[in-house]
């Protein structure tokens, strides 16, 4: 017996709580492409918050087309329905675009879908009954956008959206956003969710949706923090994380001594970080997939300032005994070539002359020697 797609959409629309590395986007197998029913009208460009579906019948065709598109690779009827509903949820929000250039992708990962049988009303297009369909509809309505925000965030920080090594990072993000527990159905793997299910939309459309959600406060609290004032930007994380480290250092009693010694370098790092925050994705290593043809890079002055300050930052981070961001310490370490003697010496100075036994005079004597 097939699912009544109207009941599925009723669950989605009515009973769910609405909560407002490689520098490449890569490719996915054709079996995972987003199915677009033939004759479905799409805008040429992204139109965030404007659904491309004029009728409920069009939404039903989209669900059916995507369910049958991925059924053989999804592993189960339940997983295929989850993917189809997640795609509908995202597509409804205006991320589909007919023109490839407006998606800022190289390969078209839409595929035209024809009905099975004589037309879409034929029984071959039915979606088989899945007992958990109501739970799936409610879950997608509640958490669907959060999956998009998390993928965009990790792509921003790492320059790629998926690698097996990222699985734990996604798990941490899910936990931070309270996507844990028994959902009433088996949630697909992180690779299926963050790569295969939503890859075909492209980064640029999903970024635009995310930024709109952030601007209007329609994000989980844990993700809002990660986009304020901007997410880490792969290619500039060494600069922005250095600035974050300096900001934390400014709370120390000995900060004025440090600032006086490195005023010019600190000003350069602060100014460069402000420029990145004003238009962060133009600096990204994969700026083209965000829709920017010409990528901006760190200025020579900021690189020189980084070289002067990075060892002190690594020493201070070692003193604190914690990381500053998702990839922050790693970014500084890689760009600086790793901790050297000055980092170790500064870490010890922070231990001896910082809180709780503050000794500003001794820190001044130490800084005068480096």
C-alpha positions in Angstrom: 0.0 0.0 0.0 1.5 3.4 -1.0 1.9 6.4 1.3 -0.7 9.1 0.8 1.6 11.9 -0.1 -1.0 14.5 1.0 -0.9 13.0 4.6 2.9 13.1 4.4 2.8 16.8 3.4 0.2 17.5 6.0 2.6 16.2 8.7 5.4 18.2 7.2 3.4 21.4 6.9 1.2 21.4 9.9 2.2 19.2 12.9 5.9 19.9 13.0 7.4 22.7 14.9 8.8 25.3 12.6 12.2 26.5 13.8 12.8 29.5 12.3 40.6 20.5 2.6 40.4 20.3 -0.9 39.0 23.6 -2.0 36.7 21.8 -4.4 33.0 21.1 -4.4 33.7 17.7 -6.0 31.2 15.4 -7.6 28.8 12.7 -6.6 27.6 9.6 -8.5 24.7 10.2 -10.9 22.5 7.9 -8.9 22.4 10.6 -6.2 21.7 13.6 -8.5 18.6 15.7 -7.6 15.7 14.6 -9.6 13.7 17.4 -11.3 10.4 16.2 -12.8 10.3 17.1 -16.5 8.3 20.2 -17.2 8.9 21.5 -13.6 9.5 25.2 -14.1 12.6 26.6 -12.3 13.8 30.2 -12.0 17.1 31.0 -13.8 18.6 32.2 -10.5 18.4 31.4 -6.8 15.4 33.0 -5.2 15.7 32.5 -1.4 12.4 32.1 0.4 10.5 31.7 -2.9 9.3 28.2 -3.6 9.6 27.0 -7.2 6.6 24.7 -6.7 3.3 26.4 -7.7 1.1 23.6 -6.5 1.0 20.7 -4.1 0.9 18.4 -7.1 4.3 19.6 -8.1 5.7 19.0 -4.6 4.3 15.4 -4.7 6.0 14.8 -8.1 9.3 16.1 -6.6 9.0 13.7 -3.6 8.2 10.8 -5.9 10.9 11.5 -8.4 13.6 11.8 -5.7 12.4 8.8 -3.8 12.6 6.6 -6.8 15.9 8.3 -7.9 17.8 7.2 -4.8 15.9 4.2 -3.6 18.4 1.6 -4.9 21.4 3.4 -3.4 19.8 4.7 -0.2 19.5 1.2 1.3 15.9 1.3 2.5 12.5 2.8 1.8 12.9 4.8 5.0 16.2 6.3 4.0 15.0 7.1 0.5 11.9 8.9 1.9 14.1 10.9 4.3 16.3 12.0 1.5 13.3 12.9 -0.7 11.7 14.9 2.1 15.0 16.7 3.0 15.5 17.7 -0.6 11.9 19.0 -0.8 12.4 21.0 2.4 15.5 22.6 1.0 14.2 23.1 -2.5 11.0 24.8 -1.2 13.2 27.6 0.1 14.4 28.9 -3.2 17.8 27.2 -3.8 17.0 25.6 -7.2 18.3 27.5 -10.2 18.0 26.5 -13.9 21.2 28.1 -15.0 24.4 26.2 -14.0 26.4 29.4 -13.6 24.0 30.7 -10.9 24.7 27.6 -8.9 28.4 28.2 -9.2 29.1 24.5 -10.0 31.1 22.8 -12.7 28.9 19.7 -13.2 25.1 19.7 -13.4 23.9 17.5 -10.6 20.2 17.8 -11.5 18.7 15.0 -13.5 15.4 15.2 -15.4 12.9 12.7 -14.2 10.1 11.2 -16.3 7.1 9.4 -14.7 7.2 5.7 -14.4 4.2 4.5 -16.4 1.9 6.7 -18.5 2.0 9.7 -16.2 2.8 10.7 -12.6 -0.6 9.3 -11.4 0.4 5.8 -12.4 0.9 3.4 -9.5 4.5 2.9 -10.4 5.3 6.3 -9.0 3.8 5.6 -5.6 6.0 5.8 -2.6 5.6 2.6 -0.5 4.2 3.0 3.0 6.9 3.7 5.6 5.6 3.4 9.1 7.8 6.2 10.3 6.8 8.7 7.6 5.2 11.1 10.1 8.4 11.1 12.3 10.5 11.8 9.2 8.3 14.7 8.1 8.4 16.3 11.5 12.2 15.8 11.9 13.0 17.3 8.5 10.8 20.3 9.2 12.6 20.8 12.5 16.2 20.0 11.6 16.5 20.2 7.8 18.0 23.7 7.7 20.4 22.9 10.5 22.0 20.2 8.3 22.5 22.8 5.6 24.0 25.3 8.1 26.4 22.6 9.5 27.6 21.6 6.0 28.1 25.2 5.0 30.0 25.9 8.2 32.3 22.9 7.8 32.9 23.6 4.1 33.8 27.2 5.1 36.3 26.0 7.8 37.9 23.1 5.9 37.5 23.9 2.2 35.6 20.7 1.5 32.2 19.4 2.7 33.0 15.8 3.3 35.9 13.5 4.2 35.6 10.4 6.4 37.8 12.3 8.9 35.0 14.9 9.2 32.5 12.4 10.6 33.3 13.2 14.2 33.2 16.9 13.5 29.6 16.5 12.2 28.7 14.4 15.2 29.9 17.2 17.5 27.9 19.8 15.5 24.8 17.6 15.7 25.2 17.1 19.5 25.7 20.8 19.9 22.4 21.4 18.1 20.6 18.7 20.1 20.2 16.3 17.1 20.6 13.3 19.3 18.4 10.4 20.6 15.7 8.3 19.1 14.0 10.0 16.2 11.5 7.3 15.4 13.5 6.2 12.3 17.0 5.3 11.4 18.9 8.5 10.5 21.2 8.0 7.5 24.9 8.3 7.8 26.6 11.7 7.9 28.0 11.1 4.4 24.5 10.5 3.0 23.1 13.6 4.8 25.8 16.1 4.2 27.2 14.9 1.0 25.0 12.7 -1.1 21.6 14.1 -0.2 22.3 17.8 -0.6 25.4 18.0 -2.7 23.5 18.5 -5.9 22.1 21.9 -4.7 25.6 23.4 -4.8 27.5 25.4 -2.2 26.4 28.9 -3.4 22.7 28.3 -3.1 23.1 26.7 0.3 25.3 29.5 1.5 22.7 32.1 0.5 20.1 30.2 2.4 22.3 29.9 5.4 23.2 33.6 5.4 19.5 34.5 5.1 18.7 32.2 8.1 21.5 33.7 10.1 20.4 37.3 9.3 16.9 36.5 10.5 17.8 34.5 13.5 16.5 31.2 12.1 19.4 29.1 13.2 20.2 26.8 16.1 22.0 28.7 18.9 25.1 26.6 18.5 25.3 27.5 14.8 24.5 31.2 15.4 27.7 31.4 17.5 29.7 29.8 14.8 28.6 32.4 12.2 29.2 35.4 14.4 30.8 37.5 13.1 31.8 35.0 10.4 32.7 31.3 10.3 36.3 30.2 9.9 37.4 30.8 6.4 39.7 28.1 4.8 42.7 30.0 3.5 42.5 32.8 6.1 42.0 30.9 9.3 45.6 31.5 10.3 44.9 35.3 10.3 41.5 35.3 11.9 42.5 32.8 14.5 45.5 34.8 15.4 43.3 37.8 15.8 41.0 35.7 18.1 44.0 34.7 20.1 45.2 38.3 20.5 41.6 39.2 21.6 41.8 36.7 24.4 45.3 37.8 25.3 44.0 41.4 25.7 42.3 40.3 28.9 45.6 39.6 30.6 47.1 42.0 33.0 50.3 42.2 31.0 48.5 43.0 27.7 49.5 46.7 27.6 53.2 45.7 27.6 52.6 43.3 24.8 50.5 45.7 22.8 53.2 48.4 23.1 55.8 46.1 21.7 53.8 44.9 18.8 51.3 47.7 18.1 51.9 47.9 14.3 51.6 44.1 13.8 48.5 43.8 16.0 46.8 46.7 14.1 47.6 45.0 10.8 46.1 41.7 11.9 43.0 43.4 13.3 42.4 45.4 10.1 42.9 42.3 7.9 40.4 40.3 10.0 37.9 43.1 9.7 38.2 43.0 5.9 37.7 39.2 6.0 34.6 39.6 8.2 33.1 42.2 5.8 33.0 39.7 2.9 34.4 36.5 4.2 33.7 34.1 1.3 35.6 36.2 -1.2 38.8 35.1 0.7 37.9 31.4 0.8 40.1 28.9 -1.0 37.1 27.7 -2.9 35.7 31.2 -3.5 34.5 30.2 -7.0 32.0 27.7 -5.7 30.6 30.4 -3.5 30.0 32.5 -6.6 33.1 34.7 -6.5 35.3 34.6 -9.7 38.3 36.4 -8.1 39.5 35.2 -4.8 41.1 37.7 -2.4 44.2 36.6 -0.4 46.0 37.8 2.7 48.0 41.0 2.2 51.8 41.0 2.4 51.6 43.2 5.5 49.3 40.7 7.3 51.6 37.8 6.4 54.6 39.7 7.8 52.7 40.5 11.0 51.6 36.9 11.2 55.2 35.7 11.0 56.1 38.1 13.8 53.2 37.1 16.1 52.4 33.5 15.4 54.9 32.0 17.8 53.6 34.1 20.7 50.1 33.0 19.8 51.1 29.3 19.8 52.9 29.8 23.2 49.8 31.5 24.6 47.5 28.7 23.3 49.8 26.2 24.9 49.6 28.2 28.2 45.8 28.1 28.0 45.8 24.4 27.2 42.8 24.6 24.8 41.9 25.2 21.2 40.4 28.4 19.9 38.2 27.2 17.1 37.4 24.2 14.9 40.7 24.4 13.0 42.4 27.4 14.6 45.4 26.1 16.3 46.1 23.8 13.4 46.0 26.7 11.0 48.5 28.8 13.0 50.7 25.7 13.5 50.8 24.8 9.8 51.4 28.4 8.5 54.1 29.1 11.1 55.9 25.8 10.7 55.1 24.7 14.2 56.1 25.9 17.7 59.7 26.9 18.1 61.8 28.1 21.1 60.1 31.5 21.4 56.7 29.8 21.7 57.9 27.5 24.4 59.6 30.4 26.3 56.4 32.6 26.0 54.2 29.8 27.2 56.5 29.5 30.3 56.4 33.3 30.8 52.6 33.3 30.7 52.6 30.5 33.3 55.0 32.4 35.6 53.9 36.0 35.2 50.2 35.7 34.3 47.2 34.7 36.4 46.9 34.0 39.3 50.3 35.4 40.3 50.5 38.4 38.0 53.9 40.0 37.6 53.7 42.6 34.9 57.3 43.9 35.5 58.8 40.5 34.9 56.7 40.0 31.8 58.0 43.3 30.5 61.6 42.2 31.2 60.9 39.0 29.3 59.4 40.8 26.3 62.3 43.1 26.1 64.5 40.2 25.3 62.6 38.8 22.3 
